[in-house]
C-alpha cells in the first residue's frame, strides 16, 4: 500500500497533541505485542516514529518480520485514531536523530538516549478512528 501523506483535519489534531499511544507489533508466534509508547507523526513523510532500544521486544518484532505491519493507537476521551502501516527498524544516525528532534518538538523534553537507541518507522497506509 502507498503511505499516506496527510490526514483529514479532524484526525490531524490527535497525533499533534503531546500524548502517548499504544504500539502493536506481532511476536514471532503471531500473537500481538502491545505496549504504551511516545511517538511522533510526520505528516509530510507519512511516518510514525517510535524511539526505542534495539533489544526491546517491539524492536525485535519489527526486525524479525521485514515488511511486517504495526499500528499505533492514540485515545483522547471518546475520540481515538489508529495509524497502521509497514514497519521498519533503523539504527542509522540520521533516522534516529530525526526521531529525537521530532520527539523534542512534540513532547517539549528530549528523549532518553540509552545505548542501542533505534527508531521504528511506520509508513502509514491505513487510518482508523473516531475523530
C-alpha positions in Angstrom: 0.0 0.0 0.0 1.0 3.6 -0.6 1.9 5.6 2.5 -0.5 8.4 3.5 1.0 11.8 3.4 -1.9 13.6 5.0 -4.9 13.1 7.3 -8.2 14.8 7.4 -8.1 17.9 9.6 -10.1 16.4 12.5 -7.7 13.4 12.6 -4.5 15.5 12.2 -5.2 17.2 15.6 -4.9 14.0 17.6 -1.3 12.9 16.8 -0.2 16.5 17.2 -1.1 16.6 20.9 1.7 15.6 23.3 0.1 12.3 24.3 1.3 8.7 24.2 -0.3 5.8 22.5 -0.2 2.0 22.2 2.1 0.4 19.7 1.1 -3.0 18.4 3.6 -5.3 16.7 3.5 -9.0 16.1 5.6 -11.6 18.0 7.2 -14.5 16.2 4.4 -16.8 17.3 1.8 -14.5 15.7 0.4 -13.0 18.9 0.1 -9.2 19.3 2.6 -7.3 21.4 1.0 -4.1 22.7 3.0 -1.5 24.7 2.5 2.1 25.6 4.9 4.5 23.9 5.5 8.1 23.0 5.6 8.6 19.2 5.6 11.3 16.6 3.6 11.7 13.3 5.4 13.2 10.3 2.6 14.2 8.0 4.9 15.2 5.2 6.6 11.8 5.1 3.5 9.7 6.2 5.6 8.2 9.0 5.1 7.4 12.6 8.3 7.3 14.6 8.9 5.5 17.9 12.3 5.7 19.6 13.3 2.5 21.5 16.3 0.3 22.2 17.4 -2.5 19.8 16.9 -5.2 22.5 13.2 -4.5 23.3 10.5 -6.9 22.2 8.9 -4.3 19.9 12.3 -3.7 18.1 12.9 -7.4 17.8 9.4 -8.0 16.4 9.9 -5.4 13.7 13.4 -6.6 12.9 12.3 -10.2 12.7 9.5 -9.6 10.2 10.7 -7.4 7.4 7.8 -5.7 5.7 5.5 -6.6 8.6 2.7 -4.5 9.9 2.5 -2.3 13.0 -0.1 0.1 14.4 -0.1 3.0 16.9 -3.4 3.9 18.6 -3.9 7.2 20.5 -7.0 7.7 22.6 -8.4 11.1 23.6 -11.5 10.6 25.7 -14.1 9.1 23.3 -12.1 10.1 20.3 -9.2 7.9 19.0 -7.0 7.4 16.0 -5.1 4.3 14.8 -2.3 4.8 12.3 -1.3 1.5 10.7 1.3 0.5 8.1 4.5 -1.3 7.2 7.2 -1.1 10.0 10.9 -0.9 9.6 13.7 -0.5 12.2 16.6 1.8 11.7 19.8 2.4 13.6 21.0 5.0 11.1 22.2 8.1 12.9 20.2 10.5 10.7 17.0 8.5 11.2 17.4 8.3 15.0 18.3 12.0 15.1 15.2 12.9 13.1 13.1 10.8 15.6 14.7 12.6 18.5 14.2 16.0 17.0 10.5 15.4 16.4 10.1 13.9 19.9 11.5 17.0 21.4 9.2 19.2 19.3 6.1 17.2 20.3 6.8 16.5 24.0 8.9 19.5 25.0 11.7 17.4 26.5 14.5 15.4 24.9 14.0 11.7 24.7 16.2 9.3 26.7 19.4 8.5 24.9 20.5 5.0 26.1 23.0 2.8 24.3 21.4 0.9 21.4 18.8 3.5 20.6 17.0 2.9 17.3 13.8 4.2 15.7 10.8 2.2 14.5 9.3 3.9 11.4 5.8 3.0 10.3 4.8 4.0 6.8 1.2 4.7 7.4 -1.3 3.5 4.8 -4.4 3.0 6.9 -6.1 5.3 9.4 -9.0 4.2 11.6 -10.7 6.2 14.3 -13.4 8.4 15.7 -12.1 11.9 15.5 
